Every structure is written in structure tokens, then in C-alpha cells.
């Protein structure tokens, strides 16, 4: 498009030169003046619009002319403006809550879950997670937990400390790693497939006066940041999200051993579940049978477990679709959650935009914005040539009518 726009300038220049040559030889008649005036004005228009378009992104001809290379110089201000724009127009609690309510999330989710194929998909994913959970646990550890809990019931009435101890051992052996890997993998796969969703949300929610290239840049940046974040969680064993999950498990294990309130809760559960002494001799067989049943169920698409999960998901979806009161409750929970998140974390999201733009290299940012604007910039140059030519022709024609009769 740059070549085509430059070609228009070159064509106007060539016509002007030919007209000037014809006039210098006294050839061409009166019409040559009209063509010459049009081509001359077209040259001026093309050069002026070339300068204007170029000045946005770089110094024309490399000359440090004041008020040129505007994008490079104003990159940080642009990022701050984008951050404020996102915070004001996208991340205010009222705006987001209104959008969430208008989206009818509970109704759409209900319809989605009511579809048998979707319910089966939920059952399949649940089975995958369940298999991962079973894979994290070692048979010896589980059996030891069961046996020690039952055997020590008389000598050591507290159930919480042994569980916390075993959990600490699992964490020390990093047995929770496969589960975190699975969750990180699923999150990254979703992020990779989220481009269309992000584009739709940005294009749908952006004000009508917002430039399309800004919407495209914002959507692209959010997508890249999301993919990069989930990729880091997936590939970095020491990522802060993984560390936070491990800290939670460690704290939970610690509370089971030393927190009186947590120990009391464990005692209550123990009393309810372990009241029958006959269970003490069934620890080994129970876990083996349970594990075998779970693994067989998650691997068999037609198993009772997966069928029940699918049926329950479908039934819940049908209730959401048909019960206005239930939908109202879900929408209310969702709205309250969204308002809380936006009120507490909206500024951080807006800062992400401005900080990201601030980290861009000025020249690279200018190039990306120019490419995002695309062909329209060159059409400005082409239009400048055409409009300039028409204006020159009109001006010359009017002058001829007024002064040469």
C-alpha cells in the first residue's frame, strides 16, 4: 500500500512534468493548464499527507522536525491513557456488573449444561481430574492413614495430627505436583483458545468511538499476557501460583497438627465416620477396592460414575434454565463476586495495560501501531493526492472563469 500511495505521487509528478514540458514548447492548448494545475495540487496534497502520516510514527526523511515521531515520544502517555480508558470504561463495578447481568450468564450456562453432549464433556473432564487425584496418592500412604487413624483411636484420640503429618510427607515428596501440572496445562490450553473470546468481548464492549486498531491492540495484548502467564505457571516449577498452592497445603497440614479449631473439626468427622469398630479391619481392602472402582469408572465412558456426573450436570442445567428464582440467586452471587473483584483488583488490571505499554520499545511500539492501522494510513495519502488534484482543478477552473472570461 505504501508503494501504491507513492505511485499516485509519482503519477501526479510525471503528469506535471509532461504538462510543463508541453507548455514550454507551446503545445497542448488550453487544456494543458487544467491538467497541470490538477497534477500540481495533487503533488502538494500527496506530499502534505505523506508528511502527516509519517510524522505520527517517525521523523520524515530522518530530520528531527518538531512535533514529529509523535507515537514514539508519547508512548508512555498513550499507555497511561489506555489504562485509564480501560479502568473507566471497562472496569468500573457498575459497568461490569451491568454487562454481566445483560449477558445472562446463569441462563446461558444452564442451557449449555442441559445439553447432553456438554454434560458428558463435564463428566469426562471430572474423570480426568479424579484420575489425577488418585495418581497423586500412594497406596502405602493412604493405607497408613487409614490404619493409623483406626489403630490409634484409643491411644491417640486426635485424628487431625496424623492426617497433617501424612499430608506433609506428600508435600515433601512433591506428590501434589501432577495435579498442579494438570491444572496448569488445562489453564494454558484454555488461554491458547481464548483469542476469539477476547476479541468478541473487546469489540462488543468497546465504545463506538474507540478506534478499531486500539481495540485490536488491546485484545491482542490481553491475549498475549494471558497466554504468557498460563505458560509461566505451566513451565515454571517455582512460579508464585504454584508456590501459593503449596503454601496453602503446608498451612493446612500444619493446622491439622497444631490448630485446636482444625483438630476439633477433624475429631468431629472422625467420630461420625469411624464410630463402628468393624471398619478397622477393612482399611486395606476398602482402599484397594475403592481405587480400582475409581480407575475403572474414570476410564469407562459408560461407567455409572461418569453417567451420574453427566446426569447431575444435565439436571442442574435444566433447573437453571427453567427456574427463575435459582437463576436470580446465581446471578446475584455472580454480580457480588464481580463487584468485589473489580473494586479490589480493577486498578491492577488497568495498571497492567499501562505498565505493559511502558515496557515496550518506543520504535517497536510505533511499528506495531502503524501495522495495526494498516492500509488506512496509505489511503489517506492516496485520498490526499486525489482530493488535492480535484481541488487544484476546481481552483484553476474558477480562476479561468473569473479572470479570463
C-alpha positions in Angstrom: 0.0 0.0 0.0 2.9 2.3 0.6 4.1 1.6 -2.9 0.7 2.2 -4.3 0.4 5.5 -2.4 3.8 6.5 -3.6 2.8 5.5 -7.1 0.0 8.1 -7.0 2.5 10.8 -6.1 4.8 9.6 -8.8 2.0 9.6 -11.4 1.0 13.2 -10.4 4.6 14.3 -10.6 5.1 12.7 -14.1 1.9 14.4 -15.4 3.1 17.7 -14.0 6.5 17.3 -15.7 4.9 16.4 -19.0 2.4 19.3 -18.9 5.3 21.7 -18.0 7.3 20.3 -21.0 4.3 20.7 -23.4 3.7 24.3 -22.2 7.4 25.2 -22.6 7.2 24.1 -26.2 3.9 25.9 -26.7 2.0 22.7 -27.3 -1.2 21.2 -25.8 -3.6 24.1 -26.0 -5.7 25.5 -23.1 -6.5 22.1 -21.6 -2.9 21.5 -20.6 -3.2 24.2 -18.0 -6.1 22.4 -16.3 -4.2 19.1 -16.2 -1.1 20.9 -14.9 -2.9 22.6 -12.1 -4.6 19.4 -11.1 -1.4 17.4 -11.1 0.5 20.2 -9.2 -2.1 20.3 -6.5 -2.2 16.5 -6.3 1.6 16.6 -5.7 1.1 19.1 -2.9 -1.7 17.1 -1.4 0.3 13.8 -1.6 3.4 15.3 0.0 1.4 17.0 2.7 -0.4 13.8 3.7 2.8 11.8 3.4 4.4 14.2 5.9 1.3 14.0 8.2 1.2 10.2 8.2 4.9 9.8 8.6 5.1 12.3 11.4 2.9 10.2 13.5 5.4 7.3 13.7 8.9 8.7 12.7 10.9 11.7 11.7 10.2 12.4 8.0 13.4 11.8 6.0 15.1 11.3 9.3 15.0 15.0 10.1 14.3 15.9 13.8 11.4 18.2 12.9 9.5 19.4 16.0 6.2 17.6 16.6 7.1 14.5 14.6 7.6 10.9 15.7 4.6 11.5 17.9 3.8 7.9 18.8 7.4 7.2 19.9 7.5 10.3 22.1 4.0 9.8 23.5 4.2 6.0 24.0 4.0 6.2 27.8 1.3 8.8 27.8 -0.6 6.5 25.4 -0.2 3.6 27.7 -1.4 5.6 30.7 -4.4 6.8 28.6 -5.2 3.3 27.6 -5.0 2.2 31.2 -7.3 5.0 32.3 -9.6 4.2 29.4 -9.9 0.6 30.4 -10.4 1.4 34.1 -13.1 4.0 33.4 -15.0 2.3 30.6 -14.5 -1.4 31.3 -13.5 -2.0 34.9 -16.0 0.1 36.9 -18.1 -2.1 39.2 -21.4 -0.7 37.7 -20.3 -1.2 34.1 -19.0 -4.7 34.6 -22.0 -5.7 36.7 -24.4 -4.4 34.1 -22.5 -6.3 31.4 -22.5 -9.5 33.4 -26.2 -9.2 34.1 -27.0 -8.4 30.5 -25.0 -11.5 29.4 -27.5 -13.8 31.3 -24.7 -16.0 32.4 -26.8 -18.3 34.5 -29.3 -18.9 31.8 -26.7 -19.5 29.1 -24.7 -21.7 31.5 -27.9 -23.7 32.3 -28.7 -24.2 28.6 -25.1 -25.3 28.0 -25.1 -27.7 30.9 -28.5 -29.1 29.8 -27.1 -30.2 26.5 -26.3 -33.9 26.8 -23.0 -33.5 24.9 -21.8 -30.8 27.2 -22.8 -32.7 30.3 -20.8 -35.6 29.0 -17.9 -33.4 28.5 -18.0 -32.2 32.1 -18.1 -35.8 33.2 -15.1 -36.6 31.1 -13.1 -33.6 32.5 -14.1 -34.5 36.0 -13.0 -38.1 35.4 -9.6 -36.8 34.2 -9.1 -34.7 37.4 -10.3 -37.6 39.6 -7.7 -39.9 37.9 -5.0 -37.2 38.6 -6.0 -37.0 42.2 -5.8 -40.8 42.6 -2.5 -40.8 40.9 -1.1 -38.3 43.4 -1.8 -40.6 46.3 0.5 -43.5 47.1 -1.3 -46.7 48.2 1.1 -47.1 51.2 0.4 -43.5 52.4 -3.4 -43.9 52.1 -3.4 -47.3 53.8 -1.1 -45.9 56.6 -3.5 -43.0 57.2 -6.5 -45.4 57.5 -4.7 -47.9 59.7 -3.1 -45.4 62.0 -6.3 -43.4 62.4 -8.2 -46.6 63.4 -5.5 -48.3 65.5 -4.5 -45.2 67.4 -8.1 -44.3 68.2 -7.7 -45.4 71.8 -4.1 -44.4 72.4 -4.3 -41.2 70.4 -7.8 -39.9 70.2 -6.9 -37.0 67.9 -7.3 -37.7 64.2 -6.1 -34.4 62.9 -2.3 -34.6 63.6 -1.7 -37.9 61.8 -3.5 -36.6 58.7 -1.5 -33.4 58.8 1.7 -35.4 59.1 0.9 -37.6 56.1 0.0 -34.5 54.1 3.4 -33.0 55.0 5.1 -36.2 53.7 3.1 -36.0 50.5 4.2 -32.4 50.0 7.8 -33.2 50.9 7.7 -35.8 48.1 6.0 -33.3 45.8 3.2 -35.8 45.2 0.9 -32.8 44.6 2.9 -32.0 41.5 0.9 -34.0 38.9 -2.3 -32.4 40.0 -0.8 -28.9 39.7 0.7 -29.8 36.3 -2.8 -30.9 35.1 -4.5 -27.7 36.2 -1.7 -25.6 34.7 -2.0 -27.5 31.4 -5.7 -27.1 31.3 -5.5 -23.4 32.0 -2.9 -22.9 29.3 -4.9 -24.8 26.8 -7.9 -22.6 27.5 -5.8 -19.5 27.2 -4.5 -20.6 23.8 -8.1 -20.9 22.6 -9.3 -17.7 24.1 -8.3 -15.3 21.3 -11.8 -15.2 19.7 -13.5 -14.8 23.0 -11.3 -11.9 24.0 -11.8 -10.3 20.5 -15.6 -10.6 20.8 -15.6 -9.2 24.3 -13.4 -6.2 23.4 -15.4 -5.5 20.2 -18.7 -5.9 21.9 -18.0 -3.8 25.0 -15.8 -1.1 23.4 -17.4 2.3 22.9 -18.4 3.1 19.3 -16.0 5.9 19.1 -13.0 3.8 20.1 -10.6 3.2 17.2 -10.6 -0.3 15.9 -6.8 -0.6 16.0 -6.9 0.3 19.6 -9.4 -2.5 20.3 -7.3 -4.9 18.3 -4.1 -3.9 20.1 -5.9 -4.2 23.5 -7.3 -7.7 22.6 -4.0 -8.9 21.3 -2.1 -7.7 24.4 -4.6 -9.2 26.8 -4.4 -12.5 24.9 -0.6 -12.5 24.8 -0.4 -11.6 28.5 -2.9 -14.4 29.4 -1.1 -17.0 27.3 2.3 -15.9 28.7 1.0 -16.0 32.3 -0.5 -19.5 32.0 2.6 -20.7 30.1 4.8 -19.5 33.0 2.6 -21.3 35.5 2.7 -24.4 33.4 6.5 -24.4 32.8 8.0 -22.8 35.9 8.0 -25.1 38.9 8.8 -22.1 41.2 6.0 -19.9 39.9 4.3 -17.9 42.5 0.9 -19.5 41.8 2.4 -23.0 42.4 4.2 -21.8 45.4 1.0 -20.3 46.8 -0.8 -23.6 46.3 2.0 -25.4 48.1 1.9 -22.9 50.9 -1.8 -23.5 51.3 -1.3 -27.2 51.5 1.5 -26.7 54.0 -0.5 -24.4 56.2 -3.5 -26.8 56.0 -1.2 -29.7 57.1 0.2 -27.5 59.9 -3.3 -26.6 61.1 -4.4 -30.2 61.2 -1.5 -30.9 63.6 -1.4 -27.7 65.8 -4.6 -25.7 65.4 -7.2 -26.5 68.0 -10.1 -25.5 65.9 -9.0 -27.6 63.0 -8.2 -30.6 65.3 -11.7 -30.3 66.8 -13.3 -30.4 63.3 -11.2 -33.5 62.5 -12.4 -35.1 65.7 -16.0 -34.5 64.8 -15.5 -36.0 61.4 -13.7 -39.0 62.9 -16.5 -39.6 65.4 -19.1 -39.6 62.7 -17.2 -41.8 60.2 -15.2 -44.1 62.5 -17.9 -45.0 65.1 -18.0 -48.6 64.0 -15.0 -50.7 65.0 -15.7 -53.3 62.2 -14.2 -50.8 59.8 -10.8 -51.1 61.3 -10.2 -54.4 59.6 -11.3 -53.2 56.2 -8.8 -50.4 55.6 -6.6 -52.2 53.1 -9.4 -53.9 51.2 -11.5 -50.8 51.2 -8.9 -48.6 49.7 -7.9 -51.2 47.1 -11.5 -51.7 46.1 -12.2 -48.0 46.0 -9.2 -47.2 44.0 -9.9 -50.0 41.5 -13.5 -48.8 41.2 -12.5 -45.2 40.7 -9.9 -46.0 38.0 -12.3 -48.3 36.2 -15.1 -45.7 36.3 -13.0 -42.9 35.1 -11.6 -44.9 32.2 -15.0 -46.3 31.1 -17.2 -43.7 29.2 -20.3 -45.7 30.1 -19.5 -46.2 33.8 -22.0 -45.4 36.5 -19.8 -42.7 37.9 -19.5 -40.8 34.7 -23.1 -41.4 33.8 -24.2 -40.0 37.2 -22.0 -36.9 36.8 -23.4 -36.3 33.4 -26.9 -36.7 34.6 -26.5 -34.4 37.5 -24.9 -31.7 35.4 -27.7 -32.0 32.9 -30.3 -31.8 35.6 -28.6 -28.8 37.2 -28.6 -27.1 33.8 -32.2 -27.8 33.2 -33.0 -26.3 36.6 -31.0 -23.2 35.8 -32.8 -22.9 32.5 -36.3 -23.4 34.0 -36.2 -21.9 37.5 -36.1 -18.1 37.5 -35.5 -18.0 41.3 -32.5 -20.2 41.1 -31.1 -18.1 38.2 -31.6 -15.0 40.2 -29.6 -16.4 43.1 -26.8 -17.4 40.9 -26.8 -14.0 39.1 -26.7 -12.3 42.5 -23.7 -14.4 43.6 -22.0 -13.7 40.3 -22.7 -9.9 40.5 -21.4 -9.7 44.1 -18.3 -11.6 43.1 -17.7 -9.4 40.1 -18.2 -6.2 42.0 -15.8 -7.4 44.7 -13.1 -8.4 42.2 -13.4 -5.1 40.2 -13.5 -3.0 43.3 -10.4 -4.6 44.8 -8.4 -5.6 41.7 -9.6 -3.3 38.9 -6.8 -0.9 39.3 -4.2 -3.7 39.0 -5.7 -4.8 35.7 -5.7 -1.2 34.4 -2.1 -0.8 35.6 -1.2 -4.0 33.7 -2.1 -2.2 30.4 -0.1 1.0 31.2 2.9 -0.9 32.6 2.9 -3.3 29.6 2.9 -0.3 27.1 5.6 1.3 29.2 7.8 -1.7 28.8 7.5 -1.7 25.0 10.4 -0.4 23.0 9.4 3.0 21.5 10.3 2.1 18.0 8.8 -1.3 18.1 5.6 0.1 19.6 5.4 2.7 16.8 5.9 0.0 14.2 3.2 -2.2 15.7 0.7 0.6 15.9 1.4 1.6 12.3 0.9 -2.0 11.2 -2.3 -2.2 13.2 -3.6 0.9 11.4 -2.7 -0.9 8.2 -3.9 0.2 4.8 -6.0 3.1 6.0 -2.9 5.2 6.6 -1.9 4.8 2.9 -5.4 5.5 1.8 -5.0 8.9 3.5 -2.1 9.6 1.2 -4.0 8.4 -1.8 -7.0 10.5 -0.9 -4.7 13.5 -0.4 -3.4 13.1 -4.0 -6.9 12.7 -5.5 -8.6 15.4 -3.4 -5.7 17.7 -4.0 -5.9 17.2 -7.7 -9.6 17.8 -7.8 -9.2 20.9 -5.6 -6.4 22.3 -7.9 -8.6 21.6 -10.9 -11.5 23.5 -9.4 -9.4 26.4 -8.2 -7.8 26.7 -11.6 -11.1 26.4 -13.4 -12.7 29.1 -11.2 -9.7 31.4 -11.8 -10.0 31.0 -15.5 -13.7 31.8 -15.5 -13.3 34.9 -13.3 -10.2 36.4 -14.8 -10.0 35.1 -18.4 -13.8 35.2 -19.1 
